[in-house]
Amino acid sequence: MPRRKPSQQRRPQRHKDVLHGNGRHRSNDFRCVGCRLDVSPDAPGTAHRNHCPNCLASLHVDHRVPGDRASDCRGRMEALSLTVRPDGEWMIIHQCLSCGELSANRIAGDDNALALVRLALRPLQDRRVAHRALLTAL
């Protein structure tokens, strides 16, 4: 590679839009605590993405209102189960592994369908969980 003469100036670096989308910086993106995927906060079907669309893991960031990001815990939240609202909307039940708090989060349109089905079928997989659920319902 030929050396540059001291009199030659370096050409200014071109603007790279790798970390920019639609003219804004991706500073709100987060890295999943479960699978380490870089996740965009924009999600179809919800205004406040708070879980990974790939593995459904989350962080305990919201306190009372979805999107307030006011929780001091910041612990890892594990997807436990699914529930369905009366209007047919699916919700993921997360439990914080640090403080034990439960929260319900709307699924997003780009969530991994296989992970959602596995989560829905989890009680049928473990007979002890299904047996406990039946005993509580009686």
SEGUTOR-479060 format. One record per atom (N, C-alpha, C): residue in three letters; atom name; x, y, z. Coordinates in steps of 0.05 Angstrom, whole numbers. Each point is the difference from the previous one (the first is absolute). Example, Ala and Ser with C-alpha at 12.3 -4.5 7.8 and 13.67 -1.06 7.14 Angstrom:
2
+------+------+--------+--------+--------+
: resn : name :     xx :     yy :     zz :
+------+------+--------+--------+--------+
:  ALA :    N :    264 :   -114 :    156 :
:  ALA :   CA :    -18 :     24 :      0 :
:  ALA :    C :     18 :     24 :      0 :
:  SER :    N :     -7 :     21 :    -14 :
:  SER :   CA :     16 :     24 :      1 :
:  SER :    C :    -15 :     22 :     14 :
+------+------+--------+--------+--------+
// end
This chain:
138
+------+------+--------+--------+--------+
: resn : name :     xx :     yy :     zz :
+------+------+--------+--------+--------+
:  MET :    N :     17 :    -23 :      0 :
:  MET :   CA :    -17 :     23 :      0 :
:  MET :    C :     18 :     25 :      0 :
:  PRO :    N :     -4 :     18 :    -19 :
:  PRO :   CA :     17 :     23 :     -1 :
:  PRO :    C :     -5 :     20 :     23 :
:  ARG :    N :     22 :     12 :      9 :
:  ARG :   CA :     -3 :     20 :     21 :
:  ARG :    C :     -9 :     26 :    -11 :
:  ARG :    N :    -14 :     15 :     16 :
:  ARG :   CA :    -10 :     27 :     -8 :
:  ARG :    C :     22 :     20 :      5 :
:  LYS :    N :      0 :     19 :    -16 :
:  LYS :   CA :     18 :     23 :      4 :
:  LYS :    C :    -11 :     17 :     22 :
:  PRO :    N :     17 :     12 :     16 :
:  PRO :   CA :    -10 :     17 :     22 :
:  PRO :    C :    -18 :     23 :    -10 :
:  SER :    N :      3 :      8 :    -24 :
:  SER :   CA :    -16 :     23 :    -10 :
:  SER :    C :    -29 :     -9 :     -7 :
:  GLN :    N :     -4 :    -26 :     -4 :
:  GLN :   CA :    -27 :     -9 :     -7 :
:  GLN :    C :    -18 :     -2 :     25 :
:  GLN :    N :    -24 :     10 :     -3 :
:  GLN :   CA :    -19 :      0 :     22 :
:  GLN :    C :    -17 :    -26 :     -2 :
:  ARG :    N :     -8 :    -10 :     23 :
:  ARG :   CA :    -18 :    -23 :      0 :
:  ARG :    C :    -28 :     10 :     -9 :
:  ARG :    N :    -12 :    -17 :    -15 :
:  ARG :   CA :    -28 :      6 :     -8 :
:  ARG :    C :    -18 :     -3 :     23 :
:  PRO :    N :    -20 :     17 :      3 :
:  PRO :   CA :    -19 :     -2 :     23 :
:  PRO :    C :    -15 :    -26 :     -2 :
:  GLN :    N :     -6 :    -12 :     23 :
:  GLN :   CA :    -14 :    -25 :      1 :
:  GLN :    C :    -29 :      4 :     -8 :
:  ARG :    N :    -11 :    -19 :    -15 :
:  ARG :   CA :    -28 :      2 :     -8 :
:  ARG :    C :    -18 :     -6 :     23 :
:  HIS :    N :    -24 :     11 :      0 :
:  HIS :   CA :    -20 :     -5 :     20 :
:  HIS :    C :     -9 :    -29 :     -3 :
:  LYS :    N :      0 :    -15 :     22 :
:  LYS :   CA :     -9 :    -28 :     -1 :
:  LYS :    C :    -27 :     -2 :     14 :
:  ASP :    N :    -19 :    -12 :    -14 :
:  ASP :   CA :    -27 :     -2 :     11 :
:  ASP :    C :     -5 :    -27 :     12 :
:  VAL :    N :     21 :    -14 :      8 :
:  VAL :   CA :     -3 :    -27 :     12 :
:  VAL :    C :    -16 :      2 :     26 :
:  LEU :    N :      6 :     20 :     17 :
:  LEU :   CA :    -14 :      3 :     25 :
:  LEU :    C :    -23 :     20 :     -2 :
:  HIS :    N :     -7 :      8 :    -24 :
:  HIS :   CA :    -21 :     19 :     -3 :
:  HIS :    C :    -22 :    -11 :    -17 :
:  GLY :    N :    -24 :      5 :      7 :
:  GLY :   CA :    -23 :     -9 :    -17 :
:  GLY :    C :    -20 :     22 :     -1 :
:  ASN :    N :     -8 :      7 :    -24 :
:  ASN :   CA :    -20 :     22 :     -4 :
:  ASN :    C :      9 :     26 :     13 :
:  GLY :    N :     26 :      5 :      0 :
:  GLY :   CA :     10 :     26 :     10 :
:  GLY :    C :      3 :      2 :     30 :
:  ARG :    N :     -3 :    -22 :     14 :
:  ARG :   CA :      3 :      3 :     29 :
:  ARG :    C :     20 :    -22 :     10 :
:  HIS :    N :     12 :      5 :     23 :
:  HIS :   CA :     20 :    -18 :     10 :
:  HIS :    C :    -15 :    -22 :     15 :
:  ARG :    N :     12 :    -24 :      0 :
:  ARG :   CA :    -13 :    -23 :     12 :
:  ARG :    C :      8 :     -2 :     29 :
:  SER :    N :      0 :     22 :     15 :
:  SER :   CA :      9 :      0 :     28 :
:  SER :    C :    -20 :    -14 :     18 :
:  ASN :    N :    -25 :     -4 :     -9 :
:  ASN :   CA :    -20 :    -13 :     17 :
:  ASN :    C :      0 :    -30 :     -4 :
:  ASP :    N :     16 :    -10 :    -19 :
:  ASP :   CA :      2 :    -29 :     -4 :
:  ASP :    C :     12 :    -12 :     25 :
:  PHE :    N :     -6 :    -26 :      4 :
:  PHE :   CA :     12 :    -13 :     23 :
:  PHE :    C :      9 :    -28 :     -8 :
:  ARG :    N :     19 :    -11 :     15 :
:  ARG :   CA :     10 :    -26 :     -5 :
:  ARG :    C :    -14 :    -19 :     19 :
:  CYS :    N :    -11 :    -22 :    -10 :
:  CYS :   CA :    -15 :    -19 :     16 :
:  CYS :    C :     18 :    -13 :     21 :
:  VAL :    N :    -10 :     -3 :     24 :
:  VAL :   CA :     15 :    -13 :     21 :
:  VAL :    C :      1 :    -30 :     -3 :
:  GLY :    N :    -18 :    -11 :    -16 :
:  GLY :   CA :     -1 :    -29 :     -4 :
:  GLY :    C :     17 :     -9 :    -24 :
:  CYS :    N :     -7 :      9 :    -23 :
:  CYS :   CA :     13 :    -10 :    -25 :
:  CYS :    C :     20 :     20 :    -12 :
:  ARG :    N :      3 :     24 :     12 :
:  ARG :   CA :     19 :     21 :     -8 :
:  ARG :    C :     -6 :     12 :    -28 :
:  LEU :    N :    -25 :     -2 :     -9 :
:  LEU :   CA :     -9 :     12 :    -25 :
:  LEU :    C :     -4 :     30 :      4 :
:  ASP :    N :      9 :     16 :    -20 :
:  ASP :   CA :     -6 :     29 :      1 :
:  ASP :    C :    -29 :      4 :     -8 :
:  VAL :    N :    -16 :     12 :     17 :
:  VAL :   CA :    -28 :      3 :     -3 :
:  VAL :    C :     -8 :     29 :     -4 :
:  SER :    N :    -16 :      5 :    -20 :
:  SER :   CA :    -10 :     27 :     -5 :
:  SER :    C :    -25 :      5 :     17 :
:  PRO :    N :     -3 :     24 :     10 :
:  PRO :   CA :    -24 :      6 :     16 :
:  PRO :    C :    -26 :      1 :    -16 :
:  ASP :    N :      3 :      3 :    -26 :
:  ASP :   CA :    -24 :      1 :    -18 :
:  ASP :    C :    -10 :    -28 :     -4 :
:  ALA :    N :    -26 :     -4 :      7 :
:  ALA :   CA :    -12 :    -26 :     -3 :
:  ALA :    C :    -28 :      2 :    -10 :
:  PRO :    N :     -8 :    -17 :    -19 :
:  PRO :   CA :    -28 :      1 :     -9 :
:  PRO :    C :    -18 :    -11 :     22 :
:  GLY :    N :    -21 :     15 :      6 :
:  GLY :   CA :    -20 :     -9 :     19 :
:  GLY :    C :      4 :     11 :     28 :
:  THR :    N :     22 :     14 :      5 :
:  THR :   CA :      4 :     11 :     27 :
:  THR :    C :     16 :     25 :     -2 :
:  ALA :    N :     -5 :     18 :     19 :
:  ALA :   CA :     14 :     26 :      0 :
:  ALA :    C :     25 :      0 :     17 :
:  HIS :    N :      3 :    -20 :     18 :
:  HIS :   CA :     23 :     -1 :     18 :
:  HIS :    C :     11 :    -28 :      1 :
:  ARG :    N :     18 :     -6 :    -18 :
:  ARG :   CA :     12 :    -27 :      0 :
:  ARG :    C :     18 :     -2 :     25 :
:  ASN :    N :     -5 :    -22 :     15 :
:  ASN :   CA :     16 :     -4 :     24 :
:  ASN :    C :     10 :    -29 :      2 :
:  HIS :    N :     -2 :    -15 :    -22 :
:  HIS :   CA :     10 :    -27 :      1 :
:  HIS :    C :     12 :     -7 :    -28 :
:  CYS :    N :     17 :    -20 :      0 :
:  CYS :   CA :     14 :     -9 :    -24 :
:  CYS :    C :    -20 :    -16 :    -17 :
:  PRO :    N :     -2 :      6 :    -26 :
:  PRO :   CA :    -18 :    -14 :    -17 :
:  PRO :    C :      9 :    -29 :     -7 :
:  ASN :    N :     26 :     -5 :      6 :
:  ASN :   CA :     11 :    -26 :     -6 :
:  ASN :    C :     -4 :    -20 :     23 :
:  CYS :    N :      8 :      7 :     24 :
:  CYS :   CA :     -1 :    -19 :     23 :
:  CYS :    C :    -20 :      9 :     21 :
:  LEU :    N :    -13 :     23 :     -3 :
:  LEU :   CA :    -21 :     11 :     18 :
:  LEU :    C :     11 :      8 :     27 :
:  ALA :    N :     26 :      1 :      4 :
:  ALA :   CA :     11 :     10 :     26 :
:  ALA :    C :     -3 :     30 :      1 :
:  SER :    N :      1 :     11 :     25 :
:  SER :   CA :     -5 :     28 :      4 :
:  SER :    C :     17 :     10 :     23 :
:  LEU :    N :      0 :     26 :      4 :
:  LEU :   CA :     12 :     12 :     24 :
:  LEU :    C :    -21 :     14 :     15 :
:  HIS :    N :      3 :      1 :     27 :
:  HIS :   CA :    -20 :     13 :     17 :
:  HIS :    C :      6 :     30 :     -1 :
:  VAL :    N :    -12 :     14 :    -19 :
:  VAL :   CA :      5 :     29 :     -4 :
:  VAL :    C :    -24 :     17 :      6 :
:  ASP :    N :    -24 :    -11 :     -4 :
:  ASP :   CA :    -25 :     16 :      4 :
:  ASP :    C :    -10 :     -5 :     28 :
:  HIS :    N :    -10 :     22 :     12 :
:  HIS :   CA :     -9 :     -2 :     28 :
:  HIS :    C :    -31 :     -5 :      0 :
:  ARG :    N :    -16 :     20 :     -5 :
:  ARG :   CA :    -29 :     -4 :      0 :
:  ARG :    C :    -12 :      3 :    -27 :
:  VAL :    N :      9 :     19 :    -15 :
:  VAL :   CA :    -12 :      5 :    -26 :
:  VAL :    C :     19 :    -11 :    -22 :
:  PRO :    N :    -11 :    -14 :    -20 :
:  PRO :   CA :     17 :    -10 :    -21 :
:  PRO :    C :     14 :     23 :    -15 :
:  GLY :    N :     26 :     -3 :     -2 :
:  GLY :   CA :     16 :     20 :    -13 :
:  GLY :    C :     11 :     22 :     18 :
:  ASP :    N :     -6 :     -1 :     26 :
:  ASP :   CA :     10 :     21 :     18 :
:  ASP :    C :     30 :     -3 :      7 :
:  ARG :    N :     11 :    -24 :     -3 :
:  ARG :   CA :     28 :     -5 :      5 :
:  ARG :    C :      9 :     10 :     28 :
:  ALA :    N :    -18 :     -2 :     20 :
:  ALA :   CA :      5 :     12 :     26 :
:  ALA :    C :      8 :    -21 :     21 :
:  SER :    N :      4 :    -25 :     -7 :
:  SER :   CA :      7 :    -20 :     20 :
:  SER :    C :     29 :      2 :      7 :
:  ASP :    N :      7 :     -3 :     26 :
:  ASP :   CA :     27 :      1 :      9 :
:  ASP :    C :     13 :    -28 :     -1 :
:  CYS :    N :    -16 :    -21 :     -3 :
:  CYS :   CA :     10 :    -27 :      2 :
:  CYS :    C :     19 :     -8 :    -23 :
:  ARG :    N :     -8 :      3 :    -25 :
:  ARG :   CA :     16 :     -6 :    -23 :
:  ARG :    C :      8 :    -30 :     -2 :
:  GLY :    N :    -15 :    -17 :     14 :
:  GLY :   CA :      6 :    -29 :      0 :
:  GLY :    C :     -9 :    -13 :    -26 :
:  ARG :    N :      9 :    -24 :     -5 :
:  ARG :   CA :     -8 :    -16 :    -23 :
:  ARG :    C :    -28 :    -11 :      5 :
:  MET :    N :    -17 :      2 :    -20 :
:  MET :   CA :    -27 :    -11 :      2 :
:  MET :    C :     -3 :    -24 :    -19 :
:  GLU :    N :    -10 :    -22 :     11 :
:  GLU :   CA :     -4 :    -24 :    -15 :
:  GLU :    C :    -29 :     -3 :     -8 :
:  ALA :    N :     -4 :     -8 :    -25 :
:  ALA :   CA :    -27 :     -5 :     -9 :
:  ALA :    C :    -11 :    -26 :     12 :
:  LEU :    N :    -22 :      2 :     15 :
:  LEU :   CA :    -11 :    -23 :     14 :
:  LEU :    C :    -22 :    -13 :    -15 :
:  SER :    N :    -18 :     16 :    -10 :
:  SER :   CA :    -25 :    -11 :    -12 :
:  SER :    C :    -13 :     21 :    -18 :
:  LEU :    N :    -22 :     -8 :    -12 :
:  LEU :   CA :    -16 :     18 :    -16 :
:  LEU :    C :    -28 :      1 :     12 :
:  THR :    N :    -13 :     23 :     -4 :
:  THR :   CA :    -28 :      3 :      7 :
:  THR :    C :    -13 :     15 :    -23 :
:  VAL :    N :    -26 :     -2 :     -1 :
:  VAL :   CA :    -16 :     13 :    -21 :
:  VAL :    C :    -20 :     18 :     12 :
:  ARG :    N :     -1 :     25 :     -9 :
:  ARG :   CA :    -20 :     19 :      9 :
:  ARG :    C :    -27 :     -7 :    -11 :
:  PRO :    N :    -22 :     10 :     11 :
:  PRO :   CA :    -27 :     -5 :    -10 :
:  PRO :    C :     -3 :      8 :    -29 :
:  ASP :    N :     15 :     20 :     -9 :
:  ASP :   CA :     -2 :      9 :    -28 :
:  ASP :    C :     17 :    -17 :    -19 :
:  GLY :    N :     14 :    -21 :     11 :
:  GLY :   CA :     15 :    -18 :    -17 :
:  GLY :    C :     30 :      7 :     -3 :
:  GLU :    N :      9 :     21 :     13 :
:  GLU :   CA :     28 :      8 :     -1 :
:  GLU :    C :     17 :    -18 :     18 :
:  TRP :    N :     22 :     -9 :    -10 :
:  TRP :   CA :     18 :    -17 :     15 :
:  TRP :    C :     19 :     17 :     17 :
:  MET :    N :      6 :     -9 :     24 :
:  MET :   CA :     18 :     13 :     18 :
:  MET :    C :     21 :    -20 :     10 :
:  ILE :    N :     25 :      9 :      3 :
:  ILE :   CA :     21 :    -17 :     11 :
:  ILE :    C :      2 :      7 :     30 :
:  ILE :    N :      0 :    -20 :     17 :
:  ILE :   CA :      4 :      4 :     28 :
:  ILE :    C :     30 :     -4 :      6 :
:  HIS :    N :     13 :     22 :     10 :
:  HIS :   CA :     28 :     -1 :      7 :
:  HIS :    C :      2 :      1 :     30 :
:  GLN :    N :     21 :    -13 :     11 :
:  GLN :   CA :      7 :      2 :     28 :
:  GLN :    C :     29 :      9 :      3 :
:  CYS :    N :      5 :     20 :     17 :
:  CYS :   CA :     26 :     10 :      4 :
:  CYS :    C :     16 :    -20 :     17 :
:  LEU :    N :     24 :     -7 :     -9 :
:  LEU :   CA :     16 :    -20 :     15 :
:  LEU :    C :     14 :     13 :     23 :
:  SER :    N :      0 :     27 :      2 :
:  SER :   CA :     13 :     14 :     23 :
:  SER :    C :    -20 :      5 :     22 :
:  CYS :    N :    -23 :     13 :     -6 :
:  CYS :   CA :    -19 :      7 :     21 :
:  CYS :    C :    -25 :    -16 :      0 :
:  GLY :    N :     -5 :    -17 :    -21 :
:  GLY :   CA :    -23 :    -17 :      0 :
:  GLY :    C :    -26 :     12 :    -10 :
:  GLU :    N :      0 :     26 :     -8 :
:  GLU :   CA :    -24 :     13 :     -9 :
:  GLU :    C :     -9 :    -12 :    -27 :
:  LEU :    N :    -27 :     -2 :     -3 :
:  LEU :   CA :    -12 :    -10 :    -24 :
:  LEU :    C :    -10 :     23 :    -17 :
:  SER :    N :      1 :     -3 :    -26 :
:  SER :   CA :    -11 :     21 :    -18 :
:  SER :    C :    -11 :    -13 :    -25 :
:  ALA :    N :    -20 :     13 :    -11 :
:  ALA :   CA :    -12 :    -10 :    -25 :
:  ALA :    C :      7 :     20 :    -22 :
:  ASN :    N :     11 :    -11 :    -22 :
:  ASN :   CA :      8 :     16 :    -23 :
:  ASN :    C :    -13 :     -9 :    -26 :
:  ARG :    N :     -9 :     19 :    -16 :
:  ARG :   CA :    -12 :     -7 :    -25 :
:  ARG :    C :     20 :    -13 :    -18 :
:  ILE :    N :     -9 :    -20 :    -16 :
:  ILE :   CA :     19 :    -11 :    -20 :
:  ILE :    C :      2 :     20 :    -23 :
:  ALA :    N :     21 :     -2 :    -15 :
:  ALA :   CA :      4 :     17 :    -23 :
:  ALA :    C :     -3 :    -17 :    -25 :
:  GLY :    N :     -6 :     13 :    -22 :
:  GLY :   CA :     -4 :    -14 :    -25 :
:  GLY :    C :     23 :    -15 :    -11 :
:  ASP :    N :     25 :      8 :      9 :
:  ASP :   CA :     23 :    -14 :    -10 :
:  ASP :    C :     12 :    -19 :     20 :
:  ASP :    N :    -15 :     -7 :     22 :
:  ASP :   CA :     10 :    -20 :     19 :
:  ASP :    C :      2 :    -27 :    -13 :
:  ASN :    N :     19 :    -16 :      9 :
:  ASN :   CA :      6 :    -26 :    -10 :
:  ASN :    C :    -25 :    -18 :      6 :
:  ALA :    N :    -13 :     -9 :    -21 :
:  ALA :   CA :    -25 :    -16 :      3 :
:  ALA :    C :      6 :    -26 :     13 :
:  LEU :    N :     23 :    -13 :     -6 :
:  LEU :   CA :      6 :    -25 :     12 :
:  LEU :    C :      5 :      3 :     30 :
:  ALA :    N :     13 :     22 :      8 :
:  ALA :   CA :      5 :      5 :     29 :
:  ALA :    C :    -27 :      5 :     14 :
:  LEU :    N :    -18 :     13 :    -13 :
:  LEU :   CA :    -27 :      5 :     12 :
:  LEU :    C :    -15 :    -26 :      4 :
:  VAL :    N :      0 :    -17 :    -20 :
:  VAL :   CA :    -14 :    -26 :      2 :
:  VAL :    C :     13 :    -17 :     21 :
:  ARG :    N :     26 :     -1 :      2 :
:  ARG :   CA :     14 :    -15 :     21 :
:  ARG :    C :     -8 :     10 :     27 :
:  LEU :    N :     -2 :     26 :      3 :
:  LEU :   CA :     -8 :     12 :     25 :
:  LEU :    C :    -29 :     -7 :      7 :
:  ALA :    N :    -17 :     -1 :    -20 :
:  ALA :   CA :    -28 :     -7 :      5 :
:  ALA :    C :     -3 :    -29 :      7 :
:  LEU :    N :     17 :    -17 :    -10 :
:  LEU :   CA :     -2 :    -29 :      5 :
:  LEU :    C :     15 :     -9 :     24 :
:  ARG :    N :     15 :     18 :     13 :
:  ARG :   CA :     17 :     -8 :     23 :
:  ARG :    C :    -16 :    -13 :     22 :
:  PRO :    N :    -24 :      9 :      7 :
:  PRO :   CA :    -15 :    -14 :     22 :
:  PRO :    C :     -7 :    -29 :     -8 :
:  LEU :    N :     -4 :     -5 :    -26 :
:  LEU :   CA :     -7 :    -27 :     -8 :
:  LEU :    C :     24 :    -18 :     -1 :
:  GLN :    N :     24 :     12 :     -2 :
:  GLN :   CA :     25 :    -15 :     -1 :
:  GLN :    C :      7 :    -11 :     27 :
:  ASP :    N :     -3 :     15 :     21 :
:  ASP :   CA :      7 :     -8 :     27 :
:  ASP :    C :    -26 :     -7 :     15 :
:  ARG :    N :     -3 :    -25 :      5 :
:  ARG :   CA :    -25 :    -10 :     13 :
:  ARG :    C :     -4 :     12 :     28 :
:  ARG :    N :     22 :      5 :     14 :
:  ARG :   CA :     -3 :     12 :     27 :
:  ARG :    C :    -13 :     27 :     -1 :
:  VAL :    N :      8 :     16 :    -20 :
:  VAL :   CA :    -12 :     27 :     -3 :
:  VAL :    C :    -30 :     -2 :     -7 :
:  ALA :    N :     -6 :    -18 :    -19 :
:  ALA :   CA :    -28 :     -3 :     -8 :
:  ALA :    C :    -17 :    -11 :     24 :
:  HIS :    N :     12 :    -18 :     15 :
:  HIS :   CA :    -15 :    -12 :     23 :
:  HIS :    C :     -5 :     21 :     21 :
:  ARG :    N :     20 :     17 :      6 :
:  ARG :   CA :     -4 :     22 :     19 :
:  ARG :    C :    -21 :     20 :     -9 :
:  ALA :    N :      0 :      5 :    -26 :
:  ALA :   CA :    -20 :     19 :    -12 :
:  ALA :    C :    -28 :    -11 :      3 :
:  LEU :    N :     -3 :    -26 :     -5 :
:  LEU :   CA :    -26 :    -13 :      3 :
:  LEU :    C :    -10 :      0 :     29 :
:  LEU :    N :     19 :     -5 :     18 :
:  LEU :   CA :     -8 :      0 :     29 :
:  LEU :    C :     -8 :     28 :      9 :
:  THR :    N :     13 :     20 :    -10 :
:  THR :   CA :     -7 :     27 :      8 :
:  THR :    C :    -26 :      9 :    -11 :
:  ALA :    N :     -7 :    -10 :    -24 :
:  ALA :   CA :    -25 :      8 :    -13 :
:  ALA :    C :    -24 :    -14 :     14 :
:  LEU :    N :      4 :    -22 :     12 :
:  LEU :   CA :    -22 :    -14 :     14 :
:  LEU :    C :     -5 :     12 :     26 :
+------+------+--------+--------+--------+
// end
